[in-house]
Amino acid sequence: MAGGLFELRKDPITGWWVAVVVDREFERQRFQVAARPVSPPGAACQNCEQPSGDGVRVRVLKPQAFSVAGTEREARESGHDDRAPGLGLVGDCGSWQTIVAPVGHHGSLAEERPAIVVEMLARARDAVAAARDAGETDYLQVVQNWGAQAGARTDHLCLDFYDLPQIPHRIGEELGGAARYLIREGVCPYCRLVRDELADRVRVVWEDAASVCFAPYASRSPFELWVVPRHHDADFGRATDEQIASATETLQKVLAMLSVLDGPPYNLVCIRPRCAYASTRRITGTGRYIHACARSPAWSWVPGCP
């Protein structure tokens, strides 16, 4: 293809476009950014103090955390404490909770003992299953933010989860895109992505018998990664103990590879799930993402990649 400053790449599931800079060589030093701690050494840690007990614990930061107010007019007309069902409003619901590692565990997920990470992921699985069975909310998202630059609120190793009364717009777009892809192509888009990436192998970062990790073609940030299970199931709440153990190994190995960039900040989001390096910028007014990436994947130089 003709050379240009930007290469516009399209996500095959959502149809979103990404502008990728392809006219330069990969410069490692541009991405070597160590995650900054949130608190100074020796500072008090609330996740060490609450809740009481040993081992992995679940801390409820805010029960009934979300109030659906609707538009400004709906909120004004319904009143703060008297939200009429006729306006499509609901009372307080959902929650904000965090799964915290044992007291004093302030290291990264990649460096944590596997047994601890297994228990944390198992707690996340149980939270997803409990929210599904309760049927009071529509979506539960599990997140780990590492480093102050990635929005972390603590240095304590933890997984936050948000039990939401609505499906976020971006997730709805992905669900809709996946449904349209299935109707159009007759196959699960994520199963096809796994098959195609393994056949091409240009962007594969890690694989084992249970999952495949690769850099998506239309990645929205440098070093964005998707970890896609080989097992066809859309509900993390149904994951077996064996699948949880395999997911632990995959996440720890992949994040250890990422650590060669001086241990950078990142956001780990359990959607399907995926891991993204937090350095995305947007082109003003276009609705497209832009980032620098060599025509050869930046992951090609990372030790341990296939």
N, C-alpha and C positions, 0 to 999 in steps of 0.2 A: 504494500500500500504506500501511497505517497507520504513523505515525511511531513510532520507538522508539529507545532508546539504542544497541542493538546490532542489526545485520543479520546473520543467520546464513546464510552462503553455502556452497554445497557444490561441491567439486571434481567435475566430471562423470566423471573417469577413476578416481580412487581412492575417491571417496565421503567423503573427509575434510571435516570442517566447520571453518569459520573464522568467528569473531565479529568483525565490522567495525564500528567506531564511525562512525555516519553522521549524527549530529545536530549537527555543528559544521562551520564553515568550515575550509578548509585553512590552516594556519599555517606558512608557510615557515620561520620562524626556529626552529621546533622540530626541524627536520631539517638545519639548516646546521651540520654537524659536520665539521671538517677531519680527515683521516686523520693520526694522530700517527706520527712516525718511530719506528722500533724502536730505533735506536742514535743516540748524539750525533754531531754533525758531526765528520768526521775519524777515526771509529772504524774499526778493522780490519774488513774484510769477507771472510769465508771464501769467498763465491762469486766474489770477485775473485781470490782466491789459488788456488782449486781448482775444477776441474782446470786444469792448465796449458794454454796455447794461446790463440788469438785467436778472435773471433767467438762464435757460439752454441755452448755446450758442454752435455754431459749429465754431471751429477755423481751418482755412486751414494752415497747417504747410508747405506743399510743393505741389503746383499743378504740374501736369506732372512730377511726382516724379520718374518714372522708365524709363530707357532706356535699351532696349533689345539689348545687344551687341553681343550675340552669343559666339562662341569660340574665343580664342585669335586671331586665324588666320583670322576668319571672320571679327572681329572688326578692325584688322590691314588693311586688304585688302579693306574694305568698307570706311575707314576713319571716323574720329569722327563726322564730320558734313555732311557726304554724304553717308548715309547707304542705300545701294542698295536693293530694294525689292527682287531681285533675290537671295539674300543670306539669306532670311528669317528674315531680320532685320526690326524693326519698329522704328519710332521716339519716342520722349518723350510722355508718356501717363500715365494714372492712377493718383493717388494722395495719400497723407498722410494727414489725418485730425484727429481732436480730438473733441469729444463731451464733453464739460466741464460743471460741476455743477456750481451753482451760486457763485458769489464772496465770498471768505472766507470759502468755504465748503472743508475742508481738512480732513474730517473724512472718515471712511471706508464705503463701499457700504452697509454693513450690518446695520450700524448705521444711515444711511441717511434716511430722510423722504421718505416714499413710493412714494409720488406724484412726487418727484424729480427723483427717479430711473425710474418710469414709463415714464416720459418725455424723459429721456436719452435713454431708450430702444426703445421708439417710434422713436426718431431721427435716431437710428441705423437701425431700420426697414425701414425707409424712404430712408436712404442712400443705402441700399441693393436694394430696388425697383428701385431707380433712376439709379443705375449702371446697373441693368438688362435691363431697358428700353433704356438706352443710347447705349448699345451693343458695347462699345469701349474696354472693358476689360473683363477678364474671371473669376475673382474671387475677392470677397471682404471679408476680415476677420476683425472681431471686437474683440478687446482684452482689458482686464484690467489687468495691472500689479500692484500689491500692495506690497509696501516695496522695499527698495533698493536692497535686496538680490534677488528679483524676476525681477529685471531689470527696475523698475519704474524710470521715469525721473522727476517726480514731486510728491509732496504730495497732490496736488489738485485732488479731485475725478474726474476722466475722463474715457472715453472709446475711445481708439484709433481705427481708422479703416484705412485699407490699401486696396486701389482699385488697384488690380494687373493685369498686362497684361497676366499672365500665372497662371495656376493652380499649386500650390506647389506640389512637388513630393509626399510628405506624404499624402496630401489630395487626390491626384490622385490614390494612392495605396488603400486608404480607399474606394473611389468611385468604383474602379475596383473590390475590394473585395466584396463590397455590391452587385454589379451587378452579379458577379459569384455566390454569395450565393442565390440570387433571382432565377437565372436560375436553380441552383442545387436543392434548397429546395422548390421553388415555393411560398415563402413568404418573406415579407420584413424582413431583419435581425434585424432591430431595434424594429419593432413591436414584433418579437419573443423574443428579449431580455427582453423587458418590461414584456411580459407574463410570461417568465420563471423566471425572478427575483421576480415577485410578487408571483408566486407559491411557490418558495423556501424560499424567505424572509430572507435568511441569510445575504445578502449584501445590503438590502434596507435601505436607510438612511432617506428618506422622500418621501411622496406621497400625492397628492391631486387629485381632479377630472380632472386636466388638464395635469399633468406631474408626472414622477417618477424619483427620484434621487437614484442612487445606486453606490457602489464601484465595478468596473468591475473585473471579475475573473482574467484576465491577466493584471492587472493594471501595468503601467510603472513607477509609483512612489508611495511612501506612501501617503495615503489619496487622491489618485486620485478619482474623482467623475465624473459621467456622469449624466446630467439632460436631459432626453428624453421625448419629448411631447407625450402624448397619441394620439393626433390628427395626422393622417398620412399626412404629407406635408413636402417636402424637402426644401421649400423656406421660409426663415424667413421674406422675403419681403412681404409675403402674410399674415402675422400674424394679427389677429384682435386686437382691443383695449382690448377686454376681455382677450385674450391670453397674451397680453403684461402685463396686470395687474397681471395675474396668475403667469407669469414668474418672475415678480418682487417679489412677495411673496415667491416663491420657492427659488430664489437666496438669498434673505435676510435671510430666516430661515436657509438655509444650511450653509451659510457663518457665521452666528451667532453660529452655532454648532462648526464650525471649530475654532472659536475664543477662545474656551476653552483651546487651545494650546498656550495661551499667545498672541493671535492675530497674527498668523504666516503670513509670506509672501506667496503670491499665484499668479498664472496666471489663469485668467478666459478667456476662448477662445470660441467664438461663432462659432462653426463648426456644432454641432448638439444639443445644445451647451454642453460644459463640463467644469469642474473645476479641476485643478490639483495642488497639493502641490509641490512647486518647489524644489525637492531634488533628482532628478533622477541622477544616475551615470551609465556609460556604462562599460561593460567588454571589455577591450582593445582587438581589433582584432576579436571579435566574432559577432558583430552586434546585440547582445542581451542586454537587460536591466537587471539590478540586483538591488533588494532592499530588505530590511528586513521587514518581515511581519509575525505575528503569524499565526498559522494554523486557529485560529478563527480570523475573521476580526477585525482589529484595531478599527474600528468604533463602536464595540459592547459596549465599555465603555462610549461613548460620551452621555451626557444627552440629552434626547429627541428623540434618535433613536428608531424605532419600535422594 
